[in-house]
Amino acid sequence: MDTIQNLVHGAGLGLRRSFLSEIIVNPPETVGFYEVAPENWMTIGGKYGKQFRAMTERFDFIAHGLSLSIGSTDPLDETFVRNIKQFMREHGIKFYSEHLSYCSKNGHLYDLMPIPFTSDAVHHVAARIRRVQDILEQKIAIENASYYAAMGQEMSEIDFFNAVIEEADCDVLIDINNIYVNSVNHGYDADAFLTAMPAHRIAYAHIAGHYMEAEDFLVDTHGADIIDPVWKLLGKAYQLHGVFPTLLERDFNIPALSELIKEVQTISQIQHTWKNQHEKQSA
């Protein structure tokens, strides 16, 4: 079975409607692939629907879900999963990922809530991930999520994350900014967290900006430029685990497309640097 690293390459960009028309007219060469939230595009029609079809016919796409609610105690919405499967087939979308969190309890909560770091939760979530993979007939990637409180914690975040990934036998979407934000908010070593990630399961990465509420409290907003410590952490991830596809997320305060492309180019430059480093080491 193909892995995502055989399907998409280089530096990617989260597609947003605000710059869709501009990209169709003048697609940036730097962007190797695009990502969309299927919830925002599955039922879209009219002008945006035609433009989206034009994009998926020309470029590589992956899907990153927002509302699967993989950690919820509500029944898994298998109809929704089958709709995602159809959407991916219709548009040739190559891969699907979701957050290690939940967003429903007898109805949608409209936020990504943290799953308790417990052994019971490991088994519960892993079983739901396996079911999603069975329906989609392919592995999915699970993203390490940002969180601001850890209720009922029996184990560390990295131990919980790795236990879920191993039991579910799924891939990893490594979010670099989330590691940095959580390391500041919860006082752990970001490099140690990165080192403990299962390298052989990493499918691709996200990188984004955040908001500094205080020196010891960061908010994962995807609404600002990426800061230098997060860029350095991306380089550390490549150093530890090799170079993998990496995508820029920007959801709020979206600047001109040219500004986003500068950050995509920074991803490409860091990838190039570490590819050269690894080639020298293996020569």
C-alpha distance (Angstrom), angle and dihedral (degrees) to the residues before:
residue distance angle dihedral
M1 . . .
D2 3.80 . .
T3 3.77 116.8 .
I4 3.78 120.4 -140.4
Q5 3.81 89.6 -107.6
N6 3.80 87.3 65.4
L7 3.81 90.9 48.6
V8 3.82 105.2 45.4
H9 3.77 130.1 25.6
G10 3.77 144.2 -166.4
A11 3.79 125.2 -5.0
G12 3.80 122.1 -8.9
L13 3.79 138.7 -166.5
G14 3.78 132.3 -144.3
L15 3.81 106.1 -118.8
R16 3.81 115.0 -126.9
R17 3.79 128.1 -176.9
S18 3.81 91.9 -125.3
F19 3.80 91.6 72.7
L20 3.82 101.4 23.3
S21 3.82 95.0 105.6
E22 3.81 91.9 48.4
I23 3.79 93.1 51.6
I24 3.81 92.6 49.5
V25 3.80 91.0 54.6
N26 3.81 96.3 41.1
P27 3.83 112.3 14.8
P28 3.82 111.2 -162.5
E29 3.80 113.0 -119.5
T30 3.80 91.6 -146.3
V31 3.82 93.4 67.2
G32 3.79 110.7 88.3
F33 3.80 97.3 -178.3
Y34 3.80 142.9 -5.1
E35 3.79 134.2 -131.4
V36 3.81 130.4 -153.9
A37 3.79 136.3 -177.1
P38 3.82 101.8 -118.3
E39 3.81 91.4 -146.1
N40 3.80 88.9 65.5
W41 3.80 96.2 49.1
M42 3.81 110.7 28.0
T43 3.79 96.0 89.2
I44 3.78 100.5 26.5
G45 3.80 118.0 127.5
G46 3.78 139.4 164.4
K47 3.78 120.6 46.9
Y48 3.80 96.0 -14.7
G49 3.80 91.5 46.7
K50 3.81 91.6 54.1
Q51 3.79 91.7 45.8
F52 3.80 91.9 49.3
R53 3.81 90.9 50.6
A54 3.81 89.0 50.7
M55 3.81 89.2 53.5
T56 3.81 97.1 47.3
E57 3.81 90.3 49.4
R58 3.82 90.8 57.0
F59 3.81 107.3 32.3
D60 3.81 142.3 41.8
F61 3.80 114.5 -97.7
I62 3.79 137.5 -171.7
A63 3.81 128.8 -173.7
H64 3.80 127.6 -128.7
G65 3.80 114.4 -167.7
L66 3.79 127.8 -140.3
S67 3.81 105.6 -176.5
L68 3.80 110.9 34.3
S69 3.83 86.9 107.5
I70 3.78 92.3 -154.2
G71 3.81 93.6 -179.0
S72 3.81 97.6 48.4
T73 3.80 124.3 116.4
D74 3.82 88.1 -140.4
P75 3.81 113.8 102.2
L76 3.79 112.9 -82.9
D77 3.81 109.5 -97.4
E78 3.79 97.4 -124.0
T79 3.80 92.5 171.9
F80 3.79 88.3 60.1
V81 3.82 90.9 49.1
R82 3.81 90.4 51.8
N83 3.81 89.5 49.6
I84 3.80 88.6 53.9
K85 3.80 89.6 50.2
Q86 3.80 90.9 52.9
F87 3.82 91.8 45.9
M88 3.80 90.9 51.9
R89 3.79 92.4 49.0
E90 3.79 93.0 46.4
H91 3.80 92.9 53.8
G92 3.79 101.2 30.6
I93 3.81 91.3 -115.5
K94 3.76 108.0 175.5
F95 3.80 106.7 -153.9
Y96 3.80 145.1 10.8
S97 3.79 131.3 -145.4
E98 3.80 137.3 176.7
H99 3.80 141.4 -174.4
L100 3.80 124.7 -93.6
S101 3.79 91.1 -121.4
Y102 3.79 141.3 75.9
C103 3.79 134.0 -114.2
S104 3.80 105.3 -177.8
K105 3.79 140.5 66.7
N106 3.80 111.8 163.2
G107 3.79 86.3 -26.8
H108 3.79 137.1 3.0
L109 3.81 119.3 -55.9
Y110 3.83 95.5 -163.0
D111 3.78 92.3 -134.3
L112 3.80 136.7 77.8
M113 3.81 107.1 -107.7
P114 3.83 125.5 -162.2
I115 3.78 119.7 -107.5
P116 3.84 114.4 -132.3
F117 3.81 110.1 -102.3
T118 3.82 95.8 -121.1
S119 3.80 135.9 129.1
D120 3.82 90.7 -118.3
A121 3.79 89.5 55.6
V122 3.81 90.8 49.4
H123 3.81 91.4 57.8
H124 3.81 93.3 42.3
V125 3.79 95.8 49.9
A126 3.80 95.5 40.4
A127 3.81 91.2 54.4
R128 3.82 90.8 51.8
I129 3.81 91.9 48.9
R130 3.81 90.5 50.9
R131 3.81 89.7 51.4
V132 3.82 91.5 51.4
Q133 3.80 89.6 50.2
D134 3.80 90.8 50.1
I135 3.81 91.3 53.1
L136 3.80 94.7 44.4
E137 3.82 91.1 42.4
Q138 3.79 91.1 -135.8
K139 3.77 140.3 73.9
I140 3.79 118.7 -90.3
A141 3.79 129.7 -154.0
I142 3.79 123.3 -121.1
E143 3.80 120.8 -149.1
N144 3.79 126.0 -140.1
A145 3.80 101.8 -119.6
S146 3.79 132.2 -143.6
Y147 3.81 115.0 -115.6
Y148 3.79 137.5 176.4
A149 3.81 102.6 -157.4
A150 3.81 132.3 29.7
M151 3.79 109.4 -150.2
G152 3.80 120.3 -167.8
Q153 3.79 92.1 2.5
E154 3.81 113.8 -174.4
M155 3.80 97.8 162.5
S156 3.78 139.7 18.7
E157 3.79 122.1 -82.0
I158 3.80 93.7 -109.6
D159 3.81 93.2 47.7
F160 3.81 90.4 49.7
F161 3.79 92.8 46.5
N162 3.80 94.0 48.4
A163 3.81 92.6 45.9
V164 3.82 91.2 53.9
I165 3.80 93.1 46.6
E166 3.80 93.0 48.5
E167 3.80 96.2 46.4
A168 3.81 92.8 44.2
D169 3.82 92.0 45.3
C170 3.81 90.2 -139.9
D171 3.79 135.4 136.4
V172 3.80 129.4 -99.0
L173 3.79 130.4 -115.2
I174 3.78 101.0 -162.5
D175 3.81 112.3 -152.4
I176 3.79 108.0 -157.7
N177 3.80 96.4 -168.8
N178 3.82 92.0 49.2
I179 3.80 90.1 55.0
Y180 3.80 90.3 51.1
V181 3.83 94.4 45.0
N182 3.80 93.2 47.6
S183 3.81 92.7 45.2
V184 3.81 90.2 56.5
N185 3.80 96.1 41.2
H186 3.80 95.9 44.8
G187 3.79 100.7 30.1
Y188 3.79 103.3 -118.5
D189 3.81 133.6 134.6
A190 3.81 110.6 -94.3
D191 3.81 92.9 -160.6
A192 3.80 91.2 53.5
F193 3.81 90.2 49.7
L194 3.80 90.1 51.4
T195 3.79 92.4 47.7
A196 3.80 91.1 54.0
M197 3.81 93.3 53.4
P198 3.85 113.8 111.3
A199 3.82 99.9 -108.7
H200 3.81 94.8 -165.1
R201 3.81 90.8 59.7
I202 3.82 99.3 48.9
A203 3.81 108.0 117.5
Y204 3.79 100.2 172.5
A205 3.78 142.5 -37.1
H206 3.79 141.8 -116.8
I207 3.78 124.7 -145.7
A208 3.80 126.0 -174.7
G209 3.78 146.5 147.8
H210 3.80 129.8 -95.6
Y211 3.81 142.3 -163.2
M212 3.82 122.5 -106.1
E213 3.80 108.7 -138.7
A214 3.81 89.7 170.0
E215 3.79 136.3 -18.2
D216 3.80 89.8 -90.9
F217 3.82 98.1 34.9
L218 3.79 122.8 64.6
V219 3.81 127.2 175.2
D220 3.80 120.0 -146.1
T221 3.81 99.7 -132.0
H222 3.83 106.0 147.6
G223 3.78 82.2 -142.3
A224 3.80 105.1 110.1
D225 3.78 142.6 51.4
I226 3.80 116.9 -77.5
I227 3.79 112.1 -98.8
D228 3.80 126.2 -134.1
P229 3.85 98.0 -104.6
V230 3.81 89.5 56.3
W231 3.80 91.5 49.5
K232 3.80 88.9 50.5
L233 3.79 90.1 50.1
L234 3.81 89.4 54.5
G235 3.79 89.3 54.2
K236 3.80 89.1 49.4
A237 3.80 89.9 52.6
Y238 3.82 90.7 53.1
Q239 3.80 90.2 46.3
L240 3.80 91.8 53.3
H241 3.79 102.0 37.0
G242 3.80 108.4 17.9
V243 3.79 127.6 -105.5
F244 3.81 116.8 -51.4
P245 3.82 134.1 173.4
T246 3.80 110.3 -74.6
L247 3.79 129.0 -165.8
L248 3.79 132.3 -156.5
E249 3.82 115.1 -133.0
R250 3.81 121.5 -160.2
D251 3.81 118.2 165.3
F252 3.82 105.9 157.5
N253 3.80 136.3 34.2
I254 3.78 86.5 20.7
P255 3.82 109.2 -164.7
A256 3.78 128.8 -154.7
L257 3.78 113.5 -55.1
S258 3.80 89.4 -114.3
E259 3.83 89.3 62.9
L260 3.79 91.8 50.9
I261 3.78 90.6 49.3
K262 3.82 89.7 55.6
E263 3.81 88.7 60.2
V264 3.82 91.2 45.6
Q265 3.80 87.0 52.8
T266 3.81 89.7 51.8
I267 3.81 89.0 55.1
S268 3.81 89.0 51.3
Q269 3.80 91.9 49.1
I270 3.81 92.8 51.2
Q271 3.81 90.1 46.7
H272 3.81 90.6 51.0
T273 3.81 92.1 49.1
W274 3.78 93.7 52.6
K275 3.79 94.6 42.1
N276 3.80 87.2 57.4
Q277 3.81 91.0 46.7
H278 3.81 92.6 52.0
E279 3.81 91.9 45.8
K280 3.82 90.6 52.6
Q281 3.82 91.1 48.8
S282 3.81 92.6 50.6
A283 3.82 95.2 44.2
